[in-house]
């Protein structure tokens, strides 16, 4: 039985800055729909949702909503002027007798209704907008990236709430797990066209790939037909005075058809270069702890990060993940304990606040003014992984067009800012990559590419994310923040952590972590045996030996970095290089021996 439409768009056309966004667009949302709205960054998803919400008026076409049907939209940047607190704003559309709903929703979404609108962060403002929509519960809910700025617990609450709601909703999100769990139909925006499939997001990628495969096949057939007709036209001109004008016109029509086909947007040409290899032991944290007044962030905690590890940090917002990450990077001092870094570390950081980007700079300036990328005497060139490259050409690799190059950073969407920050990050050589909430605002295709790059990256990755699917695809170790300063390490990604947590003995001792297959829980390890007297003495002596080797390596690297050493004193350069290689090998062997003895000692 056909369901009644609750929202309909007909013959919608919309142009921004002379460029058509949509033309002859039509879609229907039916009662009870749970729709994923997907498409590349910049394809017009948010714009289309605003047309559906009647917040953007199209150039032509019609929006139809039946009488008695209410439509609500989650605002990305809500106007809080006139409201003293976030709670006042969230409750502004409710009857006073229903204000209790805000408290219920606020608890699930983890925001403080008493927080002043003047001091609220961007994330808090967005959570208030989401709370307002959830409490009002309109017949049709339009949700644009609702999981951004939510931690995993709040995402789980929202997922459970939407799974049991009777409301119709249309959902934009980069969170695969969220989309897969909730949606039953998919609207796909691709080059201004909107396609619909009566299957949820789980079936989207197969549908997309099949559509593109069929499109490529049709384009190939069209090209072959054009070539055949063009050959006839050339031969016909030389063979006959009179040509078949009908076939010539048909050839012109075929060429016009090919010219009208809009090329698919490619993926960003992202690449990572791990640069010089770090020591085998990247970070060694011993008994580190941290508290701010009575708030305990971290109880004494040990962690060893080895070269090649992908370590994810998970837990609620505000629990201290970023603080602990900064402690491991030696940017924040622990209250107790020690943090040691291995040799040759080249660190690159992607920060969740996008603070490395000046909103008043143009995209050109955001790259060219970066000291790590600047080329002496050339304002139009930047250094990309050791090679000079034109600014515009590099920005194009990250899907920015020439019209955006001189635009201010503040004009970019969230996804575009994330791509710009990735462009800066990936221009550098690094062997320790720190990603604090990298998945926010990125489209599915860019997330896929980032995941593949991290899989091939020779260096080490520290990752903070609330994206469960991304964690499962990337992480080899998960550091879980479980409240009151308790932090525990588990092997594998998010799903592995959930399985181990259910079967984990809370009294089990914590041990050092080491890369292992995802099926082996690190914390379930038991020491194979005790140490002999000689082995214990060796374990005690190894840290000093490792420290000595690291110091010698640093001096040798400084010696070899002298200008003209290779040309003016080749014998010394050769001996220095051989000594450096010898000590690097000795350091790796010492670190490996220390790890084995430490694990056996428990």
Secondary structure as UniProt FT lines:
FT   STRAND          5..16
FT   TURN            17..18
FT   STRAND          19..30
FT   TURN            31..32
FT   STRAND          34..38
FT   TURN            41..42
FT   HELIX           45..52
FT   TURN            53..54
FT   STRAND          60..64
FT   TURN            67..68
FT   STRAND          71..73
FT   TURN            81..82
FT   HELIX           86..90
FT   TURN            91..93
FT   HELIX           96..98
FT   HELIX           100..109
FT   TURN            113..114
FT   TURN            117..119
FT   HELIX           122..136
FT   STRAND          140..144
FT   TURN            146..149
FT   HELIX           152..164
FT   STRAND          168..172
FT   HELIX           176..182
FT   STRAND          185..190
FT   TURN            191..192
FT   STRAND          193..197
FT   HELIX           201..203
FT   HELIX           204..239
FT   HELIX           245..260
FT   STRAND          281..292
FT   TURN            293..294
FT   STRAND          295..306
FT   TURN            307..308
FT   STRAND          310..314
FT   TURN            317..318
FT   HELIX           321..328
FT   TURN            329..330
FT   STRAND          336..341
FT   TURN            343..344
FT   STRAND          347..350
FT   TURN            352..353
FT   TURN            355..356
FT   TURN            359..360
FT   HELIX           363..368
FT   TURN            371..373
FT   STRAND          374..375
FT   TURN            376..377
FT   STRAND          378..384
FT   TURN            385..386
FT   STRAND          387..390
FT   HELIX           391..397
FT   TURN            398..399
FT   HELIX           402..405
FT   HELIX           409..411
FT   HELIX           414..426
FT   STRAND          432..436
FT   TURN            438..441
FT   HELIX           444..456
FT   STRAND          460..464
FT   HELIX           468..474
FT   STRAND          477..481
FT   TURN            484..485
FT   STRAND          487..491
FT   HELIX           494..503
FT   TURN            506..507
FT   TURN            518..519
FT   HELIX           522..524
FT   HELIX           533..560
FT   TURN            563..564
FT   HELIX           565..568
FT   HELIX           570..601
//
